[in-house]
Amino acid sequence: MEEEPLIGATPELGAGINTQAAVTAGIWLLIGYIGYKLVSNFAKTH
């Protein structure tokens, strides 16, 4: 049970994980949005 405190050991670590998750989610949202725009534009022109 010594390893368990490492999960929330420091606020900095938790904030870093949250920031990384937010950035990753933002990148995926951006990719999805661009993909959607490309598909919708393609559908309009064909």
N, C-alpha and C positions, 0 to 999 in steps of 0.2 A: 504493500500500500504506500510505499515511499514515492512512487512515480506520480500518483494522482494530483498532488498540489501543483505539478508543473503545468497543468492545463490552464489554471487561472492564477499562476504564480505572481505575475505582475500586470498591472493595468496596461502598461506599454505593449506587452505581448498580446493581450486581448485586443487592444486597439489596432495593432498591426495586422492581426488576423482579420478583423472586421474590415479594415481598409482594403486589404488584398481581396477579400470576398466581394466588396462593393465594386472595386475596379474590374474584377473578373466578370461580375454580373453586368456592369456597364458595357464592357467589350462585347459580351454575347448579345446584349440588347441592340447595340450598334450594328453588329453583324446581321442580326435578324431583321432590323429595320432596313438596312441596305438591300438585303436579299429580297425583302417584301417589295421594296420600291422597284427593283430590277424586274421581278416577276410581274408586277402590276403594269409596268411600262411595256414589257414584252407582250403581255396579254392584250393591251390596247392596240398595239401596232400589228398584231397578227390575228 
